[in-house]
C-alpha cells in the first residue's frame, strides 16, 4: 500500500510538473530560456520592474565577491545593498554567478527560474489535489487550474521572484500530509521556509503562517508544546542564517518608496475583478472593476471556474464546513489574519475608500516592512481554489465536474494567456519601454566610474542603471526596493560639500533631478566640468549634470550647456496655494528656486521674456528662504509653464 501511494505521488508530481512546464511554453515560448537573450529584461516585459531585477544582477555579477554573499557594493555605493532588495532572486544570483563567469557574455537566469516555478507549481498542485481525489485524471485537471492561475501569470516575468508561488502550494501540501499523519516535524516545511528567504521575503509570512498553523494544531491536540516550539525556533534560526548570508540583514536597508502600509491593499472586489496591469483582462465574461490607489498590486482574481464552483461546493458541503473549520482551526485563524492584513486598515470597495481605520504610527511603520500587504492573501487564494476542487470531487460523477471546472477556468483566462504570449513575442523584437538616454552625451559620459545621484530619483532611472552596469560603473542611486535613507542622505551631503568646495571627483558623473538644486550647486565647478541640462528626444525626461573633465565639449541639440545663455524656468512647485510655480490667487506671481544663477538673471532686470513677449517685473521677494518670488504685470502667468525665460 505504501509503495502504491509513493508511486502514485511520484507520477502525480512529474505529470503535474509537465503540465506546468507546458503552460509556460505555450504562453512564453522558448526564447526566455536562452540565457544569452536579455531583450525582455532590458525592454521591461509588461512593466519596468524586470529592468530593476536584471540591473541588480548585472551590478552583482561584476562586483567583487564578499560577505555577505548576496551584497553588491556597486549599488547604493558606497554602503552597498543585497540583491534581495533589487528582487534579483538572491539565492539564484549567488548560485549562477560562477556559471555566468565560466560562460562569459550575456547571462540571464530569469527564464529558467520561471520555467521551474511553473513546473513546481504544477507538480505540487497535483500532489495537493491528489490528497482529495483518487486516480490521476482529476488531480491533474486540478493541477492545470493552479498552473494557469491568474495571480501566477500576473507576476511571472513582471515580479519574477514572486512567480515562486509553488512555495505556498508546497507548504499547504506538507500541512495536509502532516495533519493526516498526526505529526508536526515536516522536513518539507523546514526547507520551504528556508528557501523562501532566498527567493523573496514576501513568501516568509505565507509559508510560516502555514507552518504555525500545523504546529499549533498539533500542540493543542497532543498537548505537547516543547518539540513544536523547538522545531519552529530551529527553522527560524536557519532561515535567519540564510538571510544573513545573502545580505538581507546587511546594513539598515529599511527605506524605499513613499507608499506605506494600506496603499497596496486588497480591494473587496479583488476575487471577481479580472483587471490586471497594463489593461490585461483575465476574464472572457466578467468586466473590469474599479480600484483605488495601489489596489492593482493586490490582484486576486479567482477565475470563473472557481467563482462558479464555490457556491455549489458551499451548498453541497454545508454540513461538513463547520467540522472542517474546527479540525483546521489554526489554519483558518492564520488565513483570517492574512486576509485582514491584505485588506489593511484602508478598506476599499470598487472605486471608493469605505474607511481608514486608525493605527498607531509604530504599527504603520512595522507593517510597512510588507507594505504590499495585498500579496499576503495568496495562501487564502489557493485554499479557495483547492476548496472548489475538493468540493467538486465529492459530488456524484465528481471527475466530470472537475473536468468542467478546469475547462471553464481555462476558457475564462485564455485571453490573458494570449496577451501574455503576444507581449513576450513583442519583447523579443522591440523595446516595450525604450530608453530615454538618447543624447550623444551619454557616449562621452561612459568614461566615468561612478554615478552620483546628488538629489532626487533620476528620470528613466532603470535604463540609467542598466547603462551604468553595462559600462562597469557604480551608483549611489537607490533603485532598490529597500535602502538606508539616512546613510544615503549623509553620502549625498558629502558630495554636495565637495561640489560647493569646487573639488568634484574626476571619475564621477553628478546628476540632479531638480533644476533648482542643480543651479544652487553649479557655480563653484562650472569651469571644471561640462554643466547643463540633458533631455530625451521626446522631451519627457531631463537630467541636470555636472561632468568633470568634459568642459568645452559640444554635444547634440538635446544638451543645453550652463552658460550666460542658459534659460530661467519656473520652479515646478505645487501645493494648496501654488500651481507649478504660479500663485493661484492672483496668477501674477511666479517662483524660482533661489540660486546665484537666478539672482544674477533677476537683479537689475525690469522685464521677464518668453516666446517673444515681455512682461514687466513689478517686485522680487526673497523673504521666504530658498525661493525668489517675482510679481509680474501679466494677466495669467500660467502661460510661462514649461517656457524658457530670459530677462532684460
HELIX and SHEET records of a PDB file:
HELIX    1   1 UNK A    2  UNK A   28  1                                  27    
HELIX    2   2 UNK A   31  UNK A   33  5                                   3    
HELIX    3   3 UNK A   39  UNK A   42  1                                   4    
HELIX    4   4 UNK A   49  UNK A   62  1                                  14    
HELIX    5   5 UNK A   83  UNK A   86  5                                   4    
HELIX    6   6 UNK A   90  UNK A  103  1                                  14    
HELIX    7   7 UNK A  110  UNK A  130  1                                  21    
HELIX    8   8 UNK A  137  UNK A  147  1                                  11    
HELIX    9   9 UNK A  150  UNK A  155  1                                   6    
HELIX   10  10 UNK A  160  UNK A  163  5                                   4    
HELIX   11  11 UNK A  166  UNK A  180  1                                  15    
HELIX   12  12 UNK A  187  UNK A  199  1                                  13    
HELIX   13  13 UNK A  202  UNK A  222  1                                  21    
HELIX   14  14 UNK A  226  UNK A  245  1                                  20    
HELIX   15  15 UNK A  270  UNK A  272  5                                   3    
HELIX   16  16 UNK A  277  UNK A  279  5                                   3    
HELIX   17  17 UNK A  295  UNK A  298  5                                   4    
HELIX   18  18 UNK A  304  UNK A  316  1                                  13    
HELIX   19  19 UNK A  318  UNK A  327  1                                  10    
HELIX   20  20 UNK A  329  UNK A  343  1                                  15    
HELIX   21  21 UNK A  361  UNK A  367  1                                   7    
HELIX   22  22 UNK A  368  UNK A  370  5                                   3    
HELIX   23  23 UNK A  373  UNK A  377  5                                   5    
HELIX   24  24 UNK A  378  UNK A  393  1                                  16    
HELIX   25  25 UNK A  398  UNK A  427  1                                  30    
HELIX   26  26 UNK A  441  UNK A  445  1                                   5    
HELIX   27  27 UNK A  461  UNK A  470  1                                  10    
HELIX   28  28 UNK A  485  UNK A  500  1                                  16    
HELIX   29  29 UNK A  515  UNK A  521  1                                   7    
HELIX   30  30 UNK A  523  UNK A  525  5                                   3    
HELIX   31  31 UNK A  596  UNK A  602  1                                   7    
HELIX   32  32 UNK A  637  UNK A  640  5                                   4    
SHEET    1   A 2 UNK A  71  UNK A  72  0                                        
SHEET    2   A 2 UNK A  81  UNK A  82 -1                                        
SHEET    1   B 2 UNK A 346  UNK A 349  0                                        
SHEET    2   B 2 UNK A 352  UNK A 356 -1                                        
SHEET    1   C 6 UNK A 474  UNK A 475  0                                        
SHEET    2   C 6 UNK A 450  UNK A 455  1                                        
SHEET    3   C 6 UNK A 508  UNK A 512  1                                        
SHEET    4   C 6 UNK A 542  UNK A 548 -1                                        
SHEET    5   C 6 UNK A 529  UNK A 535 -1                                        
SHEET    6   C 6 UNK A 559  UNK A 561 -1                                        
SHEET    1   D 2 UNK A 578  UNK A 579  0                                        
SHEET    2   D 2 UNK A 582  UNK A 583 -1                                        
SHEET    1   E 5 UNK A 589  UNK A 593  0                                        
SHEET    2   E 5 UNK A 627  UNK A 632 -1                                        
SHEET    3   E 5 UNK A 613  UNK A 621 -1                                        
SHEET    4   E 5 UNK A 607  UNK A 610 -1                                        
SHEET    5   E 5 UNK A 646  UNK A 647 -1                                        
END                                                                             
